[in-house]
Amino acid sequence: MTPLVRVTQLTKQFAKTRAVDGVSFDIAPGETLGLVGESGSGKSTLGRAVVGLLPATSGESIVDGQNVGTLRGSARKALWRHAQMVFQDPYSSLNPKMTVRDALAEPLRNFGIARGAEADKLIRETIEACGLPASALPRYPREFSGGQRQRIGIARALIVRPNFIVADEPVSALDVSIQAQIINLLQDLKSEFGLTYLFIAHDLAVIRHVSDRVAVMYRGKLVETAPAATLYATPRHPYTQLLLRSVPVPDPKAEIERRRNVTGAEVTNAEATDNGCPFAARCPMAKFPTCSDKAPELSAKASDHLVACHFA
């Protein structure tokens, strides 16, 4: 099957900081690739570069057969008809001076999709598909809760009927009680509209629930990719193992043991260098000079399971 999204050696550099460093992955049509990593690992920068909201420093992002980096003007606009984003903060991503109707009508007008009665019909269908009544359309964002605003943001992305959506931490700014509702909504929309997702999050429980495959990112690099069930059952990279051990558990005794294990894994290797593995300074498995001299390549350790580690 031809991938809907193919990213090859994508790099994004800001001044002296390489936020994304030679990342490659594919996403098949109808698949959800979960991208996970701690804050500052480059996840959001990667998501924006994939759809062309940030220009890549080098490498390629091919979306629906189009090389994002080479598109300009109307060609890039045409791509954005098929590739949309849902942003993290529902409070800042909506224009406070626009009603919900106006926010949904604007992309229809910009892409020349529909006007008049046809646009009104599409707007009503989309807002209702996202779990809000048509009575919400004349109201302003300030009149809605965070979860409702995120539904509006999802509707704005969905209104142009894209086939690929980058969901950038779409539930991290919401109360835990609301997160499950938004996650279930995104899952339902995926089935109903045949969507493909790049789902970015730092919450491993969220990623496990929504993803077909998972990619783990650390300091701008992918360090492990695998089918979700495989990665959670048999994580091979020491950073992935540390992330999974960091997940809180409801049993108090087990939680005490978990914290002890996580603390014990936070080592500092003075022999680590910038030329070697990016995780070497924190890695309990590091062996020198191997880990300090050469950065490991993302390579297959088993079928569909890629790991960037010399000793995985």
Secondary structure, 3 states (H helix, E strand, C coil): CCCCEEEEEEEEEECCEEEEEEEEEEECCCCEEEEECCCCCCHHHHHHHHHCCCCCCEEEEEECCEEHHHCCHHHHHHHHHHEEEECCCCCCCCCCCCCHHHHHHHHHHHCCCCCHHHHHHHHHHHHHHCCCCHHHCCCCHHHCCHHHHHHHHHHHHHCCCCCEEEEECCCCCCCHHHHHHHHHHHHHHHHHHCCEEEEEECCHHHHHHHCCEEEEEECCEEEEEEEHHHHHHCCCCHHHHHHHHCCCCCCHHHHHHHHHHHHHHCCCCCCCCCCCCCCHHHCCCCCCCHHHHCCCCCEEEECCEEECCCCC
